[in-house]
Amino acid sequence: MSRTLGILLLVALLAAGCGVRNSKPFTAKASAGCLRSHGFTGVTTNPRKVGFIAGFAENGGIRATSPTGNAVTIAFTADANSVSSTEEAFKLRAPKRLRPHMADILRTNRNAVLVWTITPLQDELDTANFCLKS
């Protein structure tokens, strides 16, 4: 009886842990290498090269170019609660001609705000999201 109870308890603990997501914020430093290894070029985390908004983001910023030539800037905010203010900053600072297209080129994932040059292909977006690391 106690053995069955122990097994049931172990199964319950394992099942409870299966749906747990990592809430640790993504960072530029942890993500850059993955982008490089997946064919992105010109990958930089240098605050002077990633742009003003990403350069001052709490967890850093990245500027990189996908294998198809689509450039992405990623700002890594402090946490998911900080994303909306960073989105607004990108929208306000975007060139006037680009503002109507922000919904096409701006994406978020937890604490990361990604802004592409043009609407990203699904493969580009999937790779960038896969490479977001804590």
N, C-alpha and C positions, 0 to 999 in steps of 0.2 A: 504494500500500500504506500509506504513512504517513498519507495523508488518511483512509482507511478506519479506521485505528487511532485517529486523532484524533477522528473522529465517534463511534466506539464508546466511547471514553473519556468524551466529553462526555455521551453518553446515560447511561452508567453513573453519572456524577456527579449528573446530574439525577434519575435514579431513586432514588439513595441519599438525596437530600434530600427526596423527596416524603413520606416517612413520619415526618419529624422533627417532634416537637411542641415547642412553646415551654415551657420549664420555668421561666420567669420567673414569680414569684408574682403572683396577682391582687391588686389593691389597691382600697380603697374609693374613693380619689380618681379612679382611672381608670374605675371602673365606674358611678359615680353619674350621670353625664351620659347614658349609654345608657339607664338605667332611666327617667329623666325623658322622654327622647325616645320611649320606648315606652309612654307613658301612665301610668307609676307616679307617684303624687303624694306629697307630704310627704317627699320624698327628702332625707335628712340624713346627713351624716357627722360631725356634731357629737358628740364623745365623751360629752357630758352627756345627749344625747337618744337615743343608740342602745342604751343599756343597759350594765350593768356589764361583762359579758363581752366584748361587741363593742367597747366603749369602750376596753378595754385590749389589744385584739388588735394584734399586731405591725404589720400592714399596714392597720389601721383597721377601722372598722365602718360599716355602713349600716342605716338603718331606712327602709322605704318601704312604700307601700300600692299594691297592684295595681289595675287598673281595675275589678275586681270587688269590691274592698274587703278583700281578704285581705292582712294586714300581714306583712311579712317582715323579720327581723333577720339580717344577714349579718356574720359575724366573719371577717376575713381574717388567718389565722395566718401565721407566718413562712414556713412551707413545708408540704408534704404530710405530713411527719413529725410536725408539731405538731397535726394535725387531731384525733386521737383524744383528746387531753387537753381540747381545747376542746369536743368532743362530750360528754365526760363532765361537764364543768362545766355545760353547758346542761341535761343530764339531772338532775344533782344539784340545781340551783337552780330547776328547773321546779316550778310548783305541784303539790301532791300529786295533784289530780284530773287533771292533764295528763300525768303521768309514764307511764301505760299507753299513751298515744297518741304518744309520741315517735317511734316508728318511722314513723308516718304523716306527721309534720310536720317532721322533721329530715332534711336532705339535705346531701351534701358534693360538692364538685367541686374537685379538686386541693387548694389551700390555703384554700378558702372553705367555711364551715359556715353553712348556711341554715336558719333556724328560722321556720316559718310559724305563723300564728294557728290556721288549720285546714288540713286536707289540701289542698295546692295542686292546682288544675286542671292538666292537662298543659300547656296553653298558658302558664299563669303560670310554671310550672317551666321550660319551654323558653325563654321570654323572659328570665327571671332568669339562667339558665345562659348564654345568648347574650351577655348584657350583662356577664358577668364578664370584666374586662380587666386587662392588666398595665400 
